[in-house]
Amino acid sequence: MKLIIASALLAIALALGTALLFVARDEAPEALVQAELAGVKFSYARAYARDDSTGAGGLADRLSFNVSFPSFAPLSAKDRAAASPSVAMTLTPKDDGIDPPERPAKLYARFLSPETLEGPGGLVQRHFEQSSPYDSEELFIAPPDGRDFFARCPKPEVGAPGEACISMFREGGLDVELRYPPALLEHWDALHDGAHALLSKMTSTNAHKKKR
């Protein structure tokens, strides 16, 4: 009888240990998550996930990531403790609106005042007219027309602490929105290139192959 009880307890312990092993593996930040958005397959480390839905994977209507700058690696505990610069990267299916590269000329231009200023990192700084939908923000564009990069940032005098700049680009059937501290405008080209490189890495064929 004692042998039967001992065997049963051993089996339960082994089953519980196996279950805990799978839970620990799934919760590990380096565990790969598989997701699909607008027909595009993604594979990424769970540590990138900005919300529970992105961390769970599967079919999604949006994906949201937090990344460190300039490495575009997942935020580490050290990064969070030190409040290191980070970028929030949100992906959604492309909408029927104006293609992001066209927005400076086709959407924002009619609300801009005439003057131009030299902005950080060689960007051109433009002011929105008062009473326009964007009068609490400023527009920064990469010369000559903002097709390569643009950002809307809060005016320093009206922006709440921690309020972020917003940039967008379109990649295939996806719209990508970046939110980041205004200080990163100085490095807009690294920001732009890093976001494209990370997206390519997450959607490449090799990214879907699990580590052995």
Rosetta constraint file for C-alpha pairs under 8 A:
AtomPair CA 1 CA 5 HARMONIC 6.31 0.50
AtomPair CA 2 CA 6 HARMONIC 6.03 0.50
AtomPair CA 3 CA 7 HARMONIC 6.06 0.50
AtomPair CA 4 CA 8 HARMONIC 6.15 0.50
AtomPair CA 5 CA 9 HARMONIC 6.14 0.50
AtomPair CA 6 CA 10 HARMONIC 6.11 0.50
AtomPair CA 7 CA 11 HARMONIC 6.20 0.50
AtomPair CA 8 CA 12 HARMONIC 6.25 0.50
AtomPair CA 9 CA 13 HARMONIC 6.10 0.50
AtomPair CA 10 CA 14 HARMONIC 6.13 0.50
AtomPair CA 11 CA 15 HARMONIC 6.14 0.50
AtomPair CA 12 CA 16 HARMONIC 6.03 0.50
AtomPair CA 13 CA 17 HARMONIC 5.99 0.50
AtomPair CA 14 CA 18 HARMONIC 6.15 0.50
AtomPair CA 15 CA 19 HARMONIC 6.22 0.50
AtomPair CA 16 CA 20 HARMONIC 6.14 0.50
AtomPair CA 17 CA 21 HARMONIC 6.10 0.50
AtomPair CA 18 CA 22 HARMONIC 6.39 0.50
AtomPair CA 19 CA 23 HARMONIC 6.27 0.50
AtomPair CA 20 CA 24 HARMONIC 6.01 0.50
AtomPair CA 21 CA 25 HARMONIC 6.11 0.50
AtomPair CA 22 CA 26 HARMONIC 6.10 0.50
AtomPair CA 23 CA 27 HARMONIC 6.11 0.50
AtomPair CA 24 CA 28 HARMONIC 6.05 0.50
AtomPair CA 25 CA 31 HARMONIC 6.71 0.50
AtomPair CA 26 CA 31 HARMONIC 6.13 0.50
AtomPair CA 27 CA 31 HARMONIC 7.15 0.50
AtomPair CA 27 CA 46 HARMONIC 7.93 0.50
AtomPair CA 28 CA 46 HARMONIC 7.40 0.50
AtomPair CA 29 CA 45 HARMONIC 6.43 0.50
AtomPair CA 29 CA 46 HARMONIC 4.97 0.50
AtomPair CA 29 CA 47 HARMONIC 4.46 0.50
AtomPair CA 30 CA 45 HARMONIC 5.03 0.50
AtomPair CA 30 CA 46 HARMONIC 5.96 0.50
AtomPair CA 30 CA 47 HARMONIC 6.31 0.50
AtomPair CA 31 CA 45 HARMONIC 5.49 0.50
AtomPair CA 31 CA 46 HARMONIC 5.65 0.50
AtomPair CA 32 CA 43 HARMONIC 6.29 0.50
AtomPair CA 32 CA 44 HARMONIC 5.31 0.50
AtomPair CA 32 CA 45 HARMONIC 4.57 0.50
AtomPair CA 32 CA 46 HARMONIC 5.93 0.50
AtomPair CA 32 CA 210 HARMONIC 7.39 0.50
AtomPair CA 33 CA 42 HARMONIC 7.86 0.50
AtomPair CA 33 CA 43 HARMONIC 5.50 0.50
AtomPair CA 33 CA 44 HARMONIC 5.39 0.50
AtomPair CA 33 CA 45 HARMONIC 6.05 0.50
AtomPair CA 33 CA 46 HARMONIC 5.86 0.50
AtomPair CA 33 CA 55 HARMONIC 6.89 0.50
AtomPair CA 33 CA 56 HARMONIC 7.06 0.50
AtomPair CA 33 CA 57 HARMONIC 5.70 0.50
AtomPair CA 34 CA 41 HARMONIC 7.33 0.50
AtomPair CA 34 CA 42 HARMONIC 5.69 0.50
AtomPair CA 34 CA 43 HARMONIC 4.70 0.50
AtomPair CA 34 CA 44 HARMONIC 6.94 0.50
AtomPair CA 34 CA 57 HARMONIC 5.39 0.50
AtomPair CA 34 CA 58 HARMONIC 6.18 0.50
AtomPair CA 34 CA 208 HARMONIC 7.60 0.50
AtomPair CA 35 CA 41 HARMONIC 5.85 0.50
AtomPair CA 35 CA 42 HARMONIC 5.02 0.50
AtomPair CA 35 CA 43 HARMONIC 6.46 0.50
AtomPair CA 35 CA 54 HARMONIC 7.97 0.50
AtomPair CA 35 CA 57 HARMONIC 4.39 0.50
AtomPair CA 35 CA 58 HARMONIC 4.31 0.50
AtomPair CA 35 CA 59 HARMONIC 5.84 0.50
AtomPair CA 35 CA 60 HARMONIC 6.86 0.50
AtomPair CA 36 CA 40 HARMONIC 5.41 0.50
AtomPair CA 36 CA 41 HARMONIC 4.41 0.50
AtomPair CA 36 CA 42 HARMONIC 5.84 0.50
AtomPair CA 36 CA 57 HARMONIC 7.52 0.50
AtomPair CA 36 CA 58 HARMONIC 5.94 0.50
AtomPair CA 36 CA 59 HARMONIC 4.88 0.50
AtomPair CA 36 CA 60 HARMONIC 5.99 0.50
AtomPair CA 37 CA 41 HARMONIC 6.59 0.50
AtomPair CA 37 CA 42 HARMONIC 7.75 0.50
AtomPair CA 37 CA 59 HARMONIC 6.29 0.50
AtomPair CA 37 CA 60 HARMONIC 5.29 0.50
AtomPair CA 37 CA 61 HARMONIC 6.10 0.50
AtomPair CA 37 CA 62 HARMONIC 6.74 0.50
AtomPair CA 37 CA 63 HARMONIC 7.62 0.50
AtomPair CA 37 CA 92 HARMONIC 7.49 0.50
AtomPair CA 37 CA 93 HARMONIC 7.12 0.50
AtomPair CA 38 CA 61 HARMONIC 7.46 0.50
AtomPair CA 38 CA 92 HARMONIC 7.85 0.50
AtomPair CA 38 CA 93 HARMONIC 5.56 0.50
AtomPair CA 38 CA 173 HARMONIC 6.74 0.50
AtomPair CA 38 CA 174 HARMONIC 7.19 0.50
AtomPair CA 40 CA 203 HARMONIC 7.24 0.50
AtomPair CA 41 CA 203 HARMONIC 6.03 0.50
AtomPair CA 42 CA 202 HARMONIC 5.37 0.50
AtomPair CA 42 CA 203 HARMONIC 4.87 0.50
AtomPair CA 42 CA 204 HARMONIC 7.98 0.50
AtomPair CA 42 CA 207 HARMONIC 7.75 0.50
AtomPair CA 42 CA 208 HARMONIC 7.26 0.50
AtomPair CA 43 CA 202 HARMONIC 5.24 0.50
AtomPair CA 43 CA 203 HARMONIC 6.53 0.50
AtomPair CA 43 CA 207 HARMONIC 5.70 0.50
AtomPair CA 43 CA 208 HARMONIC 5.42 0.50
AtomPair CA 44 CA 48 HARMONIC 7.08 0.50
AtomPair CA 44 CA 202 HARMONIC 5.70 0.50
AtomPair CA 44 CA 207 HARMONIC 7.47 0.50
AtomPair CA 45 CA 49 HARMONIC 7.79 0.50
AtomPair CA 45 CA 74 HARMONIC 7.86 0.50
AtomPair CA 46 CA 55 HARMONIC 5.57 0.50
AtomPair CA 47 CA 55 HARMONIC 7.94 0.50
AtomPair CA 47 CA 74 HARMONIC 5.63 0.50
AtomPair CA 47 CA 75 HARMONIC 7.17 0.50
AtomPair CA 48 CA 55 HARMONIC 7.97 0.50
AtomPair CA 48 CA 65 HARMONIC 5.15 0.50
AtomPair CA 48 CA 66 HARMONIC 5.53 0.50
AtomPair CA 48 CA 67 HARMONIC 6.49 0.50
AtomPair CA 48 CA 73 HARMONIC 7.78 0.50
AtomPair CA 48 CA 74 HARMONIC 4.89 0.50
AtomPair CA 48 CA 75 HARMONIC 7.15 0.50
AtomPair CA 49 CA 54 HARMONIC 5.29 0.50
AtomPair CA 49 CA 55 HARMONIC 5.03 0.50
AtomPair CA 49 CA 64 HARMONIC 6.26 0.50
AtomPair CA 49 CA 65 HARMONIC 4.79 0.50
AtomPair CA 49 CA 66 HARMONIC 6.43 0.50
AtomPair CA 50 CA 54 HARMONIC 6.74 0.50
AtomPair CA 50 CA 55 HARMONIC 7.49 0.50
AtomPair CA 50 CA 64 HARMONIC 5.39 0.50
AtomPair CA 50 CA 65 HARMONIC 4.73 0.50
AtomPair CA 50 CA 66 HARMONIC 5.45 0.50
AtomPair CA 50 CA 88 HARMONIC 7.89 0.50
AtomPair CA 51 CA 55 HARMONIC 6.31 0.50
AtomPair CA 51 CA 64 HARMONIC 6.80 0.50
AtomPair CA 51 CA 65 HARMONIC 7.84 0.50
AtomPair CA 52 CA 56 HARMONIC 6.12 0.50
AtomPair CA 53 CA 57 HARMONIC 6.56 0.50
AtomPair CA 53 CA 60 HARMONIC 7.83 0.50
AtomPair CA 53 CA 63 HARMONIC 7.71 0.50
AtomPair CA 54 CA 60 HARMONIC 7.81 0.50
AtomPair CA 54 CA 62 HARMONIC 7.82 0.50
AtomPair CA 54 CA 63 HARMONIC 5.37 0.50
AtomPair CA 54 CA 64 HARMONIC 6.17 0.50
AtomPair CA 54 CA 65 HARMONIC 7.67 0.50
AtomPair CA 61 CA 92 HARMONIC 6.49 0.50
AtomPair CA 61 CA 93 HARMONIC 7.26 0.50
AtomPair CA 62 CA 90 HARMONIC 7.12 0.50
AtomPair CA 62 CA 91 HARMONIC 5.55 0.50
AtomPair CA 62 CA 92 HARMONIC 4.73 0.50
AtomPair CA 62 CA 93 HARMONIC 7.39 0.50
AtomPair CA 63 CA 90 HARMONIC 5.73 0.50
AtomPair CA 63 CA 91 HARMONIC 5.14 0.50
AtomPair CA 63 CA 92 HARMONIC 6.81 0.50
AtomPair CA 64 CA 88 HARMONIC 7.15 0.50
AtomPair CA 64 CA 89 HARMONIC 5.70 0.50
AtomPair CA 64 CA 90 HARMONIC 4.29 0.50
AtomPair CA 64 CA 91 HARMONIC 6.28 0.50
AtomPair CA 65 CA 88 HARMONIC 5.78 0.50
AtomPair CA 65 CA 89 HARMONIC 5.08 0.50
AtomPair CA 65 CA 90 HARMONIC 6.31 0.50
AtomPair CA 66 CA 74 HARMONIC 6.61 0.50
AtomPair CA 66 CA 75 HARMONIC 6.66 0.50
AtomPair CA 66 CA 86 HARMONIC 6.84 0.50
AtomPair CA 66 CA 87 HARMONIC 5.84 0.50
AtomPair CA 66 CA 88 HARMONIC 4.73 0.50
AtomPair CA 66 CA 89 HARMONIC 6.31 0.50
AtomPair CA 67 CA 72 HARMONIC 5.04 0.50
AtomPair CA 67 CA 73 HARMONIC 5.53 0.50
AtomPair CA 67 CA 74 HARMONIC 4.86 0.50
AtomPair CA 67 CA 75 HARMONIC 5.50 0.50
AtomPair CA 67 CA 86 HARMONIC 5.59 0.50
AtomPair CA 67 CA 87 HARMONIC 5.30 0.50
AtomPair CA 67 CA 88 HARMONIC 6.54 0.50
AtomPair CA 67 CA 89 HARMONIC 7.63 0.50
AtomPair CA 68 CA 72 HARMONIC 4.97 0.50
AtomPair CA 68 CA 73 HARMONIC 5.53 0.50
AtomPair CA 68 CA 74 HARMONIC 6.05 0.50
AtomPair CA 68 CA 75 HARMONIC 5.28 0.50
AtomPair CA 68 CA 79 HARMONIC 7.52 0.50
AtomPair CA 68 CA 84 HARMONIC 7.31 0.50
AtomPair CA 68 CA 85 HARMONIC 6.29 0.50
AtomPair CA 68 CA 86 HARMONIC 4.49 0.50
AtomPair CA 68 CA 87 HARMONIC 6.31 0.50
AtomPair CA 69 CA 73 HARMONIC 7.65 0.50
AtomPair CA 69 CA 84 HARMONIC 7.89 0.50
AtomPair CA 69 CA 85 HARMONIC 5.75 0.50
AtomPair CA 69 CA 86 HARMONIC 5.45 0.50
AtomPair CA 69 CA 87 HARMONIC 6.82 0.50
AtomPair CA 69 CA 191 HARMONIC 7.84 0.50
AtomPair CA 70 CA 190 HARMONIC 7.15 0.50
AtomPair CA 70 CA 191 HARMONIC 7.29 0.50
AtomPair CA 70 CA 194 HARMONIC 7.51 0.50
AtomPair CA 71 CA 194 HARMONIC 7.67 0.50
AtomPair CA 72 CA 194 HARMONIC 6.38 0.50
AtomPair CA 72 CA 195 HARMONIC 7.47 0.50
AtomPair CA 72 CA 198 HARMONIC 6.99 0.50
AtomPair CA 75 CA 79 HARMONIC 5.81 0.50
AtomPair CA 75 CA 80 HARMONIC 6.76 0.50
AtomPair CA 75 CA 86 HARMONIC 7.65 0.50
AtomPair CA 76 CA 80 HARMONIC 6.40 0.50
AtomPair CA 77 CA 81 HARMONIC 6.13 0.50
AtomPair CA 78 CA 82 HARMONIC 6.08 0.50
AtomPair CA 79 CA 83 HARMONIC 5.90 0.50
AtomPair CA 79 CA 84 HARMONIC 5.10 0.50
AtomPair CA 80 CA 84 HARMONIC 6.47 0.50
AtomPair CA 85 CA 180 HARMONIC 7.78 0.50
AtomPair CA 85 CA 181 HARMONIC 7.13 0.50
AtomPair CA 86 CA 180 HARMONIC 6.42 0.50
AtomPair CA 86 CA 181 HARMONIC 7.66 0.50
AtomPair CA 87 CA 178 HARMONIC 6.57 0.50
AtomPair CA 87 CA 179 HARMONIC 5.74 0.50
AtomPair CA 87 CA 180 HARMONIC 4.82 0.50
AtomPair CA 87 CA 181 HARMONIC 7.81 0.50
AtomPair CA 88 CA 178 HARMONIC 5.68 0.50
AtomPair CA 88 CA 179 HARMONIC 5.08 0.50
AtomPair CA 88 CA 180 HARMONIC 6.53 0.50
AtomPair CA 89 CA 176 HARMONIC 6.87 0.50
AtomPair CA 89 CA 177 HARMONIC 5.75 0.50
AtomPair CA 89 CA 178 HARMONIC 4.75 0.50
AtomPair CA 89 CA 179 HARMONIC 6.64 0.50
AtomPair CA 89 CA 195 HARMONIC 7.97 0.50
AtomPair CA 90 CA 176 HARMONIC 5.77 0.50
AtomPair CA 90 CA 177 HARMONIC 5.18 0.50
AtomPair CA 90 CA 178 HARMONIC 6.60 0.50
AtomPair CA 91 CA 174 HARMONIC 6.45 0.50
AtomPair CA 91 CA 175 HARMONIC 5.74 0.50
AtomPair CA 91 CA 176 HARMONIC 4.70 0.50
AtomPair CA 91 CA 177 HARMONIC 6.49 0.50
AtomPair CA 92 CA 174 HARMONIC 5.73 0.50
AtomPair CA 92 CA 175 HARMONIC 5.38 0.50
AtomPair CA 92 CA 176 HARMONIC 6.71 0.50
AtomPair CA 93 CA 173 HARMONIC 6.00 0.50
AtomPair CA 93 CA 174 HARMONIC 4.65 0.50
AtomPair CA 93 CA 175 HARMONIC 5.93 0.50
AtomPair CA 94 CA 170 HARMONIC 7.25 0.50
AtomPair CA 94 CA 173 HARMONIC 5.39 0.50
AtomPair CA 94 CA 174 HARMONIC 4.70 0.50
AtomPair CA 94 CA 175 HARMONIC 4.78 0.50
AtomPair CA 95 CA 175 HARMONIC 7.51 0.50
AtomPair CA 98 CA 102 HARMONIC 6.43 0.50
AtomPair CA 98 CA 103 HARMONIC 6.25 0.50
AtomPair CA 98 CA 106 HARMONIC 7.76 0.50
AtomPair CA 98 CA 107 HARMONIC 7.81 0.50
AtomPair CA 99 CA 103 HARMONIC 6.63 0.50
AtomPair CA 99 CA 169 HARMONIC 7.99 0.50
AtomPair CA 99 CA 170 HARMONIC 7.05 0.50
AtomPair CA 100 CA 147 HARMONIC 7.88 0.50
AtomPair CA 100 CA 168 HARMONIC 6.03 0.50
AtomPair CA 100 CA 169 HARMONIC 5.35 0.50
AtomPair CA 100 CA 170 HARMONIC 6.37 0.50
AtomPair CA 101 CA 146 HARMONIC 6.84 0.50
AtomPair CA 101 CA 147 HARMONIC 4.27 0.50
AtomPair CA 101 CA 148 HARMONIC 6.67 0.50
AtomPair CA 101 CA 149 HARMONIC 7.39 0.50
AtomPair CA 101 CA 169 HARMONIC 6.71 0.50
AtomPair CA 101 CA 170 HARMONIC 7.97 0.50
AtomPair CA 102 CA 106 HARMONIC 5.80 0.50
AtomPair CA 102 CA 107 HARMONIC 7.62 0.50
AtomPair CA 102 CA 147 HARMONIC 6.36 0.50
AtomPair CA 103 CA 107 HARMONIC 4.78 0.50
AtomPair CA 103 CA 108 HARMONIC 6.22 0.50
AtomPair CA 104 CA 108 HARMONIC 4.95 0.50
AtomPair CA 104 CA 109 HARMONIC 5.87 0.50
AtomPair CA 104 CA 141 HARMONIC 7.78 0.50
AtomPair CA 104 CA 145 HARMONIC 7.12 0.50
AtomPair CA 104 CA 146 HARMONIC 6.09 0.50
AtomPair CA 104 CA 147 HARMONIC 7.48 0.50
AtomPair CA 104 CA 150 HARMONIC 7.34 0.50
AtomPair CA 105 CA 109 HARMONIC 5.16 0.50
AtomPair CA 105 CA 145 HARMONIC 7.07 0.50
AtomPair CA 105 CA 146 HARMONIC 7.91 0.50
AtomPair CA 106 CA 110 HARMONIC 7.86 0.50
AtomPair CA 108 CA 112 HARMONIC 6.67 0.50
AtomPair CA 111 CA 128 HARMONIC 5.60 0.50
AtomPair CA 111 CA 129 HARMONIC 5.77 0.50
AtomPair CA 111 CA 132 HARMONIC 6.10 0.50
AtomPair CA 111 CA 134 HARMONIC 7.79 0.50
AtomPair CA 112 CA 126 HARMONIC 6.74 0.50
AtomPair CA 112 CA 127 HARMONIC 5.78 0.50
AtomPair CA 112 CA 128 HARMONIC 4.36 0.50
AtomPair CA 112 CA 129 HARMONIC 5.53 0.50
AtomPair CA 113 CA 126 HARMONIC 7.22 0.50
AtomPair CA 113 CA 127 HARMONIC 5.74 0.50
AtomPair CA 113 CA 128 HARMONIC 5.72 0.50
AtomPair CA 113 CA 129 HARMONIC 5.38 0.50
AtomPair CA 115 CA 126 HARMONIC 6.81 0.50
AtomPair CA 115 CA 127 HARMONIC 7.45 0.50
AtomPair CA 116 CA 124 HARMONIC 6.69 0.50
AtomPair CA 116 CA 125 HARMONIC 5.88 0.50
AtomPair CA 116 CA 126 HARMONIC 5.31 0.50
AtomPair CA 116 CA 127 HARMONIC 7.72 0.50
AtomPair CA 117 CA 124 HARMONIC 5.94 0.50
AtomPair CA 117 CA 125 HARMONIC 4.93 0.50
AtomPair CA 117 CA 126 HARMONIC 6.52 0.50
AtomPair CA 118 CA 122 HARMONIC 6.82 0.50
AtomPair CA 118 CA 123 HARMONIC 6.49 0.50
AtomPair CA 118 CA 124 HARMONIC 5.18 0.50
AtomPair CA 118 CA 125 HARMONIC 5.82 0.50
AtomPair CA 119 CA 123 HARMONIC 4.74 0.50
AtomPair CA 119 CA 124 HARMONIC 5.04 0.50
AtomPair CA 119 CA 125 HARMONIC 4.97 0.50
AtomPair CA 119 CA 140 HARMONIC 6.98 0.50
AtomPair CA 120 CA 124 HARMONIC 7.98 0.50
AtomPair CA 120 CA 185 HARMONIC 6.19 0.50
AtomPair CA 120 CA 186 HARMONIC 4.83 0.50
AtomPair CA 121 CA 185 HARMONIC 6.72 0.50
AtomPair CA 121 CA 186 HARMONIC 4.31 0.50
AtomPair CA 121 CA 187 HARMONIC 6.25 0.50
AtomPair CA 121 CA 188 HARMONIC 6.97 0.50
AtomPair CA 122 CA 142 HARMONIC 7.37 0.50
AtomPair CA 122 CA 186 HARMONIC 7.99 0.50
AtomPair CA 123 CA 140 HARMONIC 5.99 0.50
AtomPair CA 123 CA 141 HARMONIC 5.46 0.50
AtomPair CA 123 CA 142 HARMONIC 4.94 0.50
AtomPair CA 123 CA 143 HARMONIC 6.63 0.50
AtomPair CA 124 CA 140 HARMONIC 5.49 0.50
AtomPair CA 124 CA 141 HARMONIC 5.26 0.50
AtomPair CA 124 CA 142 HARMONIC 6.35 0.50
AtomPair CA 124 CA 143 HARMONIC 6.68 0.50
AtomPair CA 125 CA 138 HARMONIC 7.14 0.50
AtomPair CA 125 CA 139 HARMONIC 5.84 0.50
AtomPair CA 125 CA 140 HARMONIC 4.61 0.50
AtomPair CA 125 CA 141 HARMONIC 6.69 0.50
AtomPair CA 126 CA 138 HARMONIC 6.09 0.50
AtomPair CA 126 CA 139 HARMONIC 5.09 0.50
AtomPair CA 126 CA 140 HARMONIC 6.25 0.50
AtomPair CA 127 CA 135 HARMONIC 7.91 0.50
AtomPair CA 127 CA 137 HARMONIC 7.56 0.50
AtomPair CA 127 CA 138 HARMONIC 5.16 0.50
AtomPair CA 127 CA 139 HARMONIC 6.32 0.50
AtomPair CA 128 CA 132 HARMONIC 6.83 0.50
AtomPair CA 128 CA 134 HARMONIC 6.19 0.50
AtomPair CA 128 CA 135 HARMONIC 5.23 0.50
AtomPair CA 128 CA 136 HARMONIC 7.93 0.50
AtomPair CA 128 CA 137 HARMONIC 6.92 0.50
AtomPair CA 128 CA 138 HARMONIC 6.24 0.50
AtomPair CA 128 CA 139 HARMONIC 7.39 0.50
AtomPair CA 129 CA 134 HARMONIC 7.87 0.50
AtomPair CA 129 CA 135 HARMONIC 5.86 0.50
AtomPair CA 130 CA 135 HARMONIC 5.15 0.50
AtomPair CA 131 CA 135 HARMONIC 5.96 0.50
AtomPair CA 134 CA 138 HARMONIC 7.74 0.50
AtomPair CA 136 CA 154 HARMONIC 6.06 0.50
AtomPair CA 136 CA 155 HARMONIC 5.90 0.50
AtomPair CA 136 CA 158 HARMONIC 6.59 0.50
AtomPair CA 136 CA 159 HARMONIC 7.69 0.50
AtomPair CA 137 CA 152 HARMONIC 6.24 0.50
AtomPair CA 137 CA 153 HARMONIC 5.33 0.50
AtomPair CA 137 CA 154 HARMONIC 4.29 0.50
AtomPair CA 137 CA 155 HARMONIC 5.04 0.50
AtomPair CA 138 CA 152 HARMONIC 5.66 0.50
AtomPair CA 138 CA 153 HARMONIC 5.32 0.50
AtomPair CA 138 CA 154 HARMONIC 6.19 0.50
AtomPair CA 138 CA 155 HARMONIC 5.98 0.50
AtomPair CA 139 CA 150 HARMONIC 7.16 0.50
AtomPair CA 139 CA 151 HARMONIC 5.82 0.50
AtomPair CA 139 CA 152 HARMONIC 4.75 0.50
AtomPair CA 139 CA 153 HARMONIC 6.51 0.50
AtomPair CA 140 CA 146 HARMONIC 7.93 0.50
AtomPair CA 140 CA 150 HARMONIC 5.51 0.50
AtomPair CA 140 CA 151 HARMONIC 5.14 0.50
AtomPair CA 140 CA 152 HARMONIC 6.46 0.50
AtomPair CA 140 CA 153 HARMONIC 7.82 0.50
AtomPair CA 141 CA 145 HARMONIC 6.72 0.50
AtomPair CA 141 CA 146 HARMONIC 4.41 0.50
AtomPair CA 141 CA 147 HARMONIC 7.97 0.50
AtomPair CA 141 CA 149 HARMONIC 5.95 0.50
AtomPair CA 141 CA 150 HARMONIC 4.34 0.50
AtomPair CA 141 CA 151 HARMONIC 6.54 0.50
AtomPair CA 142 CA 146 HARMONIC 4.73 0.50
AtomPair CA 142 CA 147 HARMONIC 7.33 0.50
AtomPair CA 142 CA 148 HARMONIC 6.31 0.50
AtomPair CA 142 CA 149 HARMONIC 5.36 0.50
AtomPair CA 142 CA 150 HARMONIC 6.29 0.50
AtomPair CA 146 CA 150 HARMONIC 5.28 0.50
AtomPair CA 149 CA 167 HARMONIC 7.48 0.50
AtomPair CA 149 CA 169 HARMONIC 7.99 0.50
AtomPair CA 149 CA 188 HARMONIC 7.84 0.50
AtomPair CA 149 CA 192 HARMONIC 7.33 0.50
AtomPair CA 150 CA 167 HARMONIC 5.94 0.50
AtomPair CA 150 CA 168 HARMONIC 7.53 0.50
AtomPair CA 151 CA 165 HARMONIC 6.25 0.50
AtomPair CA 151 CA 166 HARMONIC 5.41 0.50
AtomPair CA 151 CA 167 HARMONIC 4.64 0.50
AtomPair CA 151 CA 168 HARMONIC 7.76 0.50
AtomPair CA 152 CA 165 HARMONIC 5.55 0.50
AtomPair CA 152 CA 166 HARMONIC 5.28 0.50
AtomPair CA 152 CA 167 HARMONIC 6.68 0.50
AtomPair CA 153 CA 164 HARMONIC 6.61 0.50
AtomPair CA 153 CA 165 HARMONIC 4.21 0.50
AtomPair CA 153 CA 166 HARMONIC 6.44 0.50
AtomPair CA 153 CA 182 HARMONIC 6.76 0.50
AtomPair CA 154 CA 158 HARMONIC 6.79 0.50
AtomPair CA 154 CA 159 HARMONIC 4.89 0.50
AtomPair CA 154 CA 163 HARMONIC 7.06 0.50
AtomPair CA 154 CA 164 HARMONIC 7.22 0.50
AtomPair CA 154 CA 165 HARMONIC 6.76 0.50
AtomPair CA 155 CA 159 HARMONIC 5.52 0.50
AtomPair CA 159 CA 163 HARMONIC 6.15 0.50
AtomPair CA 162 CA 181 HARMONIC 7.05 0.50
AtomPair CA 163 CA 181 HARMONIC 7.18 0.50
AtomPair CA 164 CA 179 HARMONIC 5.59 0.50
AtomPair CA 164 CA 180 HARMONIC 5.05 0.50
AtomPair CA 164 CA 181 HARMONIC 5.01 0.50
AtomPair CA 164 CA 182 HARMONIC 6.32 0.50
AtomPair CA 165 CA 178 HARMONIC 7.92 0.50
AtomPair CA 165 CA 179 HARMONIC 5.49 0.50
AtomPair CA 165 CA 180 HARMONIC 5.45 0.50
AtomPair CA 165 CA 181 HARMONIC 6.12 0.50
AtomPair CA 165 CA 182 HARMONIC 5.67 0.50
AtomPair CA 166 CA 177 HARMONIC 6.89 0.50
AtomPair CA 166 CA 178 HARMONIC 5.63 0.50
AtomPair CA 166 CA 179 HARMONIC 4.79 0.50
AtomPair CA 166 CA 180 HARMONIC 6.95 0.50
AtomPair CA 167 CA 177 HARMONIC 5.81 0.50
AtomPair CA 167 CA 178 HARMONIC 5.14 0.50
AtomPair CA 167 CA 179 HARMONIC 6.71 0.50
AtomPair CA 168 CA 175 HARMONIC 7.11 0.50
AtomPair CA 168 CA 176 HARMONIC 5.51 0.50
AtomPair CA 168 CA 177 HARMONIC 4.52 0.50
AtomPair CA 168 CA 178 HARMONIC 6.16 0.50
AtomPair CA 169 CA 175 HARMONIC 6.07 0.50
AtomPair CA 169 CA 176 HARMONIC 5.38 0.50
AtomPair CA 169 CA 177 HARMONIC 6.82 0.50
AtomPair CA 170 CA 174 HARMONIC 5.72 0.50
AtomPair CA 170 CA 175 HARMONIC 4.55 0.50
AtomPair CA 170 CA 176 HARMONIC 5.95 0.50
AtomPair CA 171 CA 175 HARMONIC 6.40 0.50
AtomPair CA 171 CA 176 HARMONIC 7.36 0.50
AtomPair CA 180 CA 184 HARMONIC 6.94 0.50
AtomPair CA 181 CA 185 HARMONIC 7.92 0.50
AtomPair CA 184 CA 188 HARMONIC 6.51 0.50
AtomPair CA 184 CA 191 HARMONIC 7.69 0.50
AtomPair CA 187 CA 191 HARMONIC 6.27 0.50
AtomPair CA 188 CA 192 HARMONIC 6.01 0.50
AtomPair CA 189 CA 193 HARMONIC 6.05 0.50
AtomPair CA 190 CA 194 HARMONIC 5.71 0.50
AtomPair CA 191 CA 195 HARMONIC 6.21 0.50
AtomPair CA 192 CA 196 HARMONIC 6.48 0.50
AtomPair CA 193 CA 197 HARMONIC 6.10 0.50
AtomPair CA 194 CA 198 HARMONIC 6.09 0.50
AtomPair CA 195 CA 199 HARMONIC 6.20 0.50
AtomPair CA 196 CA 200 HARMONIC 6.19 0.50
AtomPair CA 197 CA 201 HARMONIC 6.14 0.50
AtomPair CA 198 CA 202 HARMONIC 6.16 0.50
AtomPair CA 199 CA 203 HARMONIC 6.27 0.50
AtomPair CA 200 CA 204 HARMONIC 5.78 0.50
AtomPair CA 201 CA 207 HARMONIC 6.39 0.50
AtomPair CA 202 CA 207 HARMONIC 5.88 0.50
AtomPair CA 203 CA 207 HARMONIC 6.49 0.50
AtomPair CA 203 CA 208 HARMONIC 7.73 0.50
AtomPair CA 204 CA 208 HARMONIC 7.21 0.50
AtomPair CA 205 CA 209 HARMONIC 7.42 0.50
